[in-house]
């Protein structure tokens, strides 16, 4: 069983999540896009040594900026898809250059682990599966706990919408394929997106035109 805490961070209100495996008190941080006082306070309150992973749904600057600093603070390993790993050190790919951030301002970020579609790993006693869902970026993905019926969807699936496909490596055709793949998962899931409100997969199946199966 996991608990999920949400921290909207930065001027783009990126949803950063702290996920805790209740039985073992092991934690992961998903998409730490910006340094945020409330987030840092919660990390320190939780115990810096309880964090195992920094999980990145994709490599855009507003989801990765604080990742390396959290790694230094907690010792957590940075995990991202094999396809999006190059984004961490490329300002054109991660859009930090496009959005006017100078190279000396944006941190050098290094992946400790790269994963591929279907890879599994454990946070304490909770197993997570990585589903590659390209479209927003070539290596965008979702972290899924099937035991808890929870999806962290990044910028793939939003409530009643989907992520943009007009950035570098974006692809609208692959995005629709990814959304339909999510829609075909068996059962209902809580969906925690990269921006905006949480939703459920059943709600999106019924109301989101991009998720129709």
Secondary structure, 3 states (H helix, E strand, C coil): CEEEEEEEECCCCEEEEEEEECCCCEEEEECCCCCCHHHHHHHHHHCHHHEEEEECCCCCHHHHCCHHHHHHHHCCEEEEECCCHHHHHCHHHHCCCCCCCCCCCCCCCCCCEEECCCCEEEECCEEEEEEECCCCCCCCEEEEECCCCEEEEECCEECCEECCCCCCCCCHHHHHHHHHHHHCCCCCCEEEECECCCEEHHHHHHHCCCCCC
